[in-house]
Amino acid sequence: MPSSQVVIAVDVGGTEIKAALVSGCADGDGADLREVRKLRRATPKLPDGTETADAVVDAVCDIVAELGEGVRPDAVGVVVPGLVDDQRRVGIFSANLGWRDYPFGDAFAAKIPFPLAFGHDVRAGGLAEARLGAGRGLEDLVVLPIGTGIAGALILGGRPHSGGGYAGEIGHLVIADGPECACGQRGCLELIASSSAVARRYTERTGKAVSGAVDVAAALREGDEDAKVVWGDAVDALAKAIAQLATVIAPQAVVLGGGLAMAGELLTGPLDARLDELITIQRRPALRQAALGDRAGCLGAALMAIGAAETAEAVDAVDADVAEEDR
């Protein structure tokens, strides 16, 4: 059995930082984690993106000191949003927080005296769902949070696939002719099927303001014809995107998270039916609902930290063996 580790996990979001002191272990088949202490803080945001990143580093270091009081953690895991190069430990770009090519790894290493794991929040959440949640026991899956936008975590062969930080931008699959996206393309999936798009398109169609996709779902349950059209468009777009994923990477399952997935059978029922129509020779992915909620990113950061701690232990053991041979 792998040894238990004590790590600090930090999930930096666009508005909130979630963190925990976590005890547990992980192996190739799963994990057993316990959140010993938890806290939440507002994410600092300044007019300049680099200043914001500097402030985030300071806030994370304060959190590590607070959660680690009286404990020496084996490692620290930190995940951030946007485009993230896990290997270089660089925040390539964050639309919400404004940084570009920020060297988070170097900044944290200068201030945190423990082994560090650094990565992307959605990929970390995908790893957690794969090891602890709805994807447990599967090797190939896509975790698809559907919120203001649509992100994606690709778990292939049991490992997150990052593509240098660019993999998983599923919301920018071009599905149909449509309005121009902020990415520069037209007809992107998240302009049709994200929670915010469902609300926006319903309002554009009816002139009725709604607070979010949950209101459109409620209208659909009441038989609203406009809600039926908007919801149907979203389902069709999601089904086409999942069919493309099935063609290219053949996941065993697609794990749906975020606000739209909270609709449950109202989403998965027609989505399953539309996939049955679209899938021909591809492996048919199962649809599952995410199990970990907004703790997924933090738990994923903990799994990454445990991996960093185990790597550090292995290096120390090799160094000790070399030193013994030199005597």
C-alpha positions as CSV (number, residue, x, y, z in Angstrom):
1,M,0.0,0.0,0.0
2,P,1.3,3.5,-0.8
3,S,2.2,5.6,2.3
4,S,-0.1,8.3,3.5
5,Q,0.9,11.9,2.7
6,V,-0.1,15.3,4.2
7,V,-0.4,17.9,1.6
8,I,-1.8,21.4,1.1
9,A,-4.0,21.9,-2.0
10,V,-5.0,25.3,-3.4
11,D,-7.5,25.9,-6.2
12,V,-7.3,29.5,-7.5
13,G,-10.6,30.5,-9.2
14,G,-11.7,33.6,-11.0
15,T,-13.5,34.9,-7.9
16,E,-12.5,32.6,-5.0
17,I,-9.6,30.5,-3.8
18,K,-10.4,27.2,-2.3
19,A,-7.8,25.4,-0.2
20,A,-7.4,22.4,2.1
21,L,-5.0,20.5,4.2
22,V,-5.4,17.0,3.0
23,S,-4.3,13.6,4.3
24,G,-4.3,10.5,2.3
25,C,-2.7,8.3,-0.4
26,A,-3.2,7.5,-4.0
27,D,-2.3,4.7,-6.3
28,G,-2.9,3.7,-9.9
29,D,-6.5,2.6,-9.2
30,G,-7.8,5.4,-7.0
31,A,-7.2,7.4,-4.0
32,D,-8.4,7.9,-0.4
33,L,-8.2,11.5,0.7
34,R,-9.5,13.3,3.8
35,E,-9.7,17.1,4.0
36,V,-8.5,17.9,7.5
37,R,-8.8,21.7,7.3
38,K,-10.5,23.8,4.6
39,L,-10.7,27.5,3.9
40,R,-11.9,29.9,1.2
41,R,-10.6,33.4,0.3
42,A,-11.5,36.0,-2.3
43,T,-9.2,35.9,-5.3
44,P,-7.2,39.2,-5.5
45,K,-7.7,41.1,-8.7
46,L,-5.8,44.2,-9.7
47,P,-5.9,46.4,-12.8
48,D,-2.7,44.9,-14.2
49,G,-2.5,41.1,-14.9
50,T,1.0,40.7,-13.6
51,E,0.2,42.5,-10.4
52,T,-2.8,40.2,-10.0
53,A,-0.6,37.2,-10.5
54,D,1.9,38.6,-7.9
55,A,-1.0,39.1,-5.5
56,V,-2.3,35.6,-6.1
57,V,1.2,34.2,-5.3
58,D,1.2,36.2,-2.0
59,A,-2.3,35.0,-1.1
60,V,-1.5,31.4,-1.8
61,C,1.7,31.6,0.3
62,D,-0.4,33.1,3.2
63,I,-2.9,30.3,2.8
64,V,-0.1,27.6,2.9
65,A,1.3,29.2,6.1
66,E,-2.2,29.2,7.7
67,L,-3.1,25.7,6.8
68,G,0.3,24.4,7.5
69,E,0.5,25.8,11.0
70,G,1.8,23.1,13.3
71,V,2.2,20.7,10.4
72,R,5.1,20.1,8.0
73,P,3.3,19.2,4.7
74,D,4.9,16.7,2.4
75,A,4.1,18.9,-0.7
76,V,1.9,21.7,-2.0
77,G,-0.4,21.6,-5.0
78,V,-1.6,24.8,-6.7
79,V,-3.9,25.0,-9.7
80,V,-5.0,28.1,-11.6
81,P,-7.4,28.9,-14.4
82,G,-6.8,29.9,-18.0
83,L,-4.3,28.4,-20.4
84,V,-1.6,26.7,-18.3
85,D,1.6,25.0,-19.3
86,D,2.0,22.3,-16.5
87,Q,5.5,21.3,-17.6
88,R,7.0,24.8,-17.6
89,R,4.7,25.8,-14.6
90,V,3.6,28.9,-16.5
91,G,0.2,30.7,-16.6
92,I,0.1,31.3,-20.4
93,F,-3.1,33.4,-20.3
94,S,-6.1,34.1,-18.1
95,A,-9.0,36.0,-19.6
96,N,-10.6,36.7,-16.2
97,L,-7.4,37.5,-14.2
98,G,-5.4,39.1,-16.9
99,W,-2.0,37.5,-16.7
100,R,0.1,36.4,-19.6
101,D,3.2,34.0,-19.5
102,Y,3.5,34.4,-15.7
103,P,6.2,32.1,-14.2
104,F,4.1,30.7,-11.3
105,G,6.5,27.8,-10.7
106,D,9.5,30.1,-10.1
107,A,7.4,32.5,-8.0
108,F,6.1,29.7,-5.7
109,A,9.4,27.9,-5.5
110,A,11.0,31.1,-4.2
111,K,8.5,31.3,-1.3
112,I,7.3,27.8,-0.5
113,P,9.9,25.4,1.0
114,F,8.1,22.2,0.0
115,P,7.8,20.1,-3.1
116,L,5.4,21.9,-5.5
117,A,2.9,20.6,-8.0
118,F,1.4,23.2,-10.3
119,G,-1.2,22.9,-13.0
120,H,-4.6,23.8,-14.5
121,D,-7.8,23.9,-12.5
122,V,-10.0,22.0,-14.9
123,R,-7.4,19.3,-15.6
124,A,-7.0,18.9,-11.8
125,G,-10.7,18.6,-11.4
126,G,-10.8,16.0,-14.2
127,L,-8.1,14.1,-12.5
128,A,-10.1,14.1,-9.2
129,E,-13.3,12.9,-11.0
130,A,-11.2,10.2,-12.6
131,R,-9.6,8.9,-9.4
132,L,-12.2,9.8,-6.8
133,G,-15.5,10.5,-8.5
134,A,-17.7,9.7,-11.5
135,G,-14.9,8.4,-13.6
136,R,-13.3,6.1,-11.1
137,G,-12.2,2.8,-12.7
138,L,-12.0,4.3,-16.2
139,E,-8.9,4.9,-18.3
140,D,-10.2,7.2,-21.0
141,L,-12.7,9.9,-20.2
142,V,-13.6,13.6,-20.8
143,V,-14.7,15.7,-17.9
144,L,-16.9,18.5,-19.3
145,P,-17.8,21.4,-16.9
146,I,-20.6,23.5,-18.5
147,G,-20.8,26.9,-16.9
148,T,-20.2,30.4,-18.1
149,G,-18.0,28.8,-20.8
150,I,-17.3,25.1,-21.6
151,A,-14.0,23.7,-20.6
152,G,-12.7,20.1,-20.7
153,A,-10.3,17.8,-19.1
154,L,-9.0,14.9,-21.2
155,I,-7.9,11.8,-19.2
156,L,-6.2,9.4,-21.5
157,G,-4.6,6.2,-20.3
158,G,-5.5,7.3,-16.8
159,R,-3.4,10.5,-17.1
160,P,-4.4,14.1,-17.8
161,H,-3.5,15.2,-21.3
162,S,-2.4,18.9,-21.4
163,G,-1.0,19.4,-24.9
164,G,1.4,22.1,-23.6
165,G,-1.5,23.8,-21.9
166,Y,-3.8,24.0,-25.0
167,A,-5.7,20.7,-24.8
168,G,-9.3,20.6,-23.6
169,E,-10.7,23.8,-25.1
170,I,-13.8,21.9,-26.0
171,G,-16.0,25.0,-25.8
172,H,-14.2,26.3,-28.9
173,L,-15.1,23.4,-31.1
174,V,-16.9,24.9,-34.1
175,I,-20.4,23.3,-34.2
176,A,-22.5,25.5,-36.5
177,D,-22.8,28.9,-38.2
178,G,-23.2,31.5,-35.5
179,P,-22.0,34.7,-33.9
180,E,-18.4,35.5,-33.5
181,C,-16.7,34.1,-30.4
182,A,-14.1,36.0,-28.3
183,C,-11.6,33.4,-29.6
184,G,-12.0,34.8,-33.1
185,Q,-14.0,31.9,-34.6
186,R,-17.7,31.7,-35.3
187,G,-20.2,29.1,-34.1
188,C,-18.2,27.8,-31.1
189,L,-19.9,25.3,-28.8
190,E,-20.0,27.5,-25.8
191,L,-21.9,30.2,-27.7
192,I,-24.8,27.7,-28.0
193,A,-24.6,25.2,-25.1
194,S,-22.9,26.9,-22.1
195,S,-25.1,27.8,-19.2
196,S,-24.7,31.5,-20.0
197,A,-25.4,31.0,-23.7
198,V,-28.7,29.2,-22.9
199,A,-29.8,32.1,-20.7
200,R,-28.7,34.7,-23.2
201,R,-30.3,33.0,-26.2
202,Y,-33.6,32.6,-24.4
203,T,-33.6,36.2,-23.5
204,E,-32.8,37.2,-27.1
205,R,-35.6,35.0,-28.4
206,T,-38.3,36.1,-25.9
207,G,-37.2,39.5,-24.5
208,K,-37.6,37.9,-21.0
209,A,-34.7,38.4,-18.7
210,V,-33.6,35.3,-16.8
211,S,-31.0,34.8,-14.1
212,G,-29.5,31.8,-15.7
213,A,-30.0,28.4,-17.4
214,V,-31.8,27.2,-14.4
215,D,-34.7,29.5,-15.3
216,V,-34.8,28.2,-18.8
217,A,-34.9,24.7,-17.5
218,A,-37.8,25.7,-15.3
219,A,-39.6,27.2,-18.3
220,L,-38.9,24.0,-20.3
221,R,-40.6,21.9,-17.6
222,E,-43.6,24.1,-17.8
223,G,-43.9,23.6,-21.5
224,D,-42.5,26.9,-22.8
225,E,-41.9,26.5,-26.5
226,D,-39.1,29.0,-26.7
227,A,-37.3,27.2,-23.9
228,K,-37.8,24.0,-25.8
229,V,-36.1,25.5,-28.9
230,V,-33.1,27.0,-27.0
231,W,-32.6,23.8,-24.9
232,G,-32.9,21.7,-28.0
233,D,-30.2,23.7,-29.7
234,A,-27.9,23.3,-26.7
235,V,-28.5,19.5,-26.5
236,D,-27.8,19.2,-30.3
237,A,-24.6,21.2,-30.1
238,L,-23.4,19.2,-27.1
239,A,-24.2,15.9,-28.8
240,K,-22.3,16.9,-31.9
241,A,-19.3,17.9,-29.8
242,I,-19.3,14.6,-27.9
243,A,-19.6,12.7,-31.2
244,Q,-16.5,14.6,-32.4
245,L,-14.7,13.6,-29.2
246,A,-15.8,10.0,-29.7
247,T,-14.4,10.0,-33.2
248,V,-11.0,11.5,-32.2
249,I,-10.2,10.1,-28.7
250,A,-12.9,7.5,-28.0
251,P,-13.6,8.2,-24.3
252,Q,-15.3,5.5,-22.3
253,A,-17.4,8.2,-20.6
254,V,-18.1,11.9,-20.7
255,V,-18.6,13.3,-17.2
256,L,-20.9,16.4,-17.2
257,G,-20.4,19.1,-14.6
258,G,-21.2,22.7,-14.0
259,G,-24.5,24.5,-13.9
260,L,-26.2,23.0,-16.9
261,A,-25.5,19.4,-15.7
262,M,-27.5,20.2,-12.6
263,A,-30.6,19.8,-14.8
264,G,-30.0,16.0,-14.6
265,E,-32.3,13.9,-16.7
266,L,-33.7,17.1,-18.4
267,L,-30.2,17.3,-20.1
268,T,-29.0,13.7,-20.1
269,G,-32.2,12.2,-21.4
270,P,-32.4,14.1,-24.8
271,L,-28.6,14.2,-25.0
272,D,-28.4,10.4,-24.8
273,A,-31.1,10.1,-27.4
274,R,-29.3,12.5,-29.8
275,L,-26.0,10.7,-29.3
276,D,-27.7,7.4,-30.3
277,E,-28.7,9.1,-33.5
278,L,-25.2,10.5,-34.2
279,I,-22.9,7.7,-33.1
280,T,-22.2,5.1,-35.8
281,I,-18.8,3.4,-35.8
282,Q,-17.4,5.3,-32.8
283,R,-17.2,3.9,-29.3
284,R,-20.3,5.2,-27.6
285,P,-19.3,7.1,-24.5
286,A,-21.5,6.8,-21.4
287,L,-22.8,10.0,-19.9
288,R,-22.2,10.5,-16.2
289,Q,-22.8,13.4,-13.8
290,A,-19.9,14.8,-12.0
291,A,-19.7,13.7,-8.3
292,L,-17.3,16.1,-6.6
293,G,-18.9,19.5,-7.2
294,D,-16.8,22.6,-6.6
295,R,-14.3,20.6,-4.6
296,A,-12.9,18.8,-7.6
297,G,-10.2,21.3,-8.4
298,C,-8.9,21.3,-4.8
299,L,-8.9,17.5,-4.6
300,G,-7.1,17.3,-7.9
301,A,-4.5,19.7,-6.6
302,A,-4.1,17.4,-3.6
303,L,-3.6,14.4,-5.9
304,M,-1.0,16.3,-7.8
305,A,0.8,17.3,-4.5
306,I,0.8,13.6,-3.4
307,G,2.5,12.8,-6.7
308,A,5.1,15.5,-6.1
309,A,5.7,14.3,-2.6
310,E,6.2,10.7,-3.8
311,T,8.6,11.9,-6.5
312,A,10.6,13.9,-3.9
313,E,10.8,10.8,-1.6
314,A,12.1,8.7,-4.5
315,V,14.8,11.3,-5.4
316,D,15.8,11.5,-1.8
317,A,16.1,7.7,-1.6
318,V,18.3,7.6,-4.7
319,D,20.5,10.4,-3.4
320,A,20.9,8.6,-0.1
321,D,21.9,5.4,-1.9
322,V,24.5,7.3,-4.0
323,A,25.9,9.0,-0.9
324,E,26.2,5.6,0.8
325,E,28.1,4.1,-2.1
326,D,30.5,7.1,-2.1
327,R,31.5,6.5,1.5
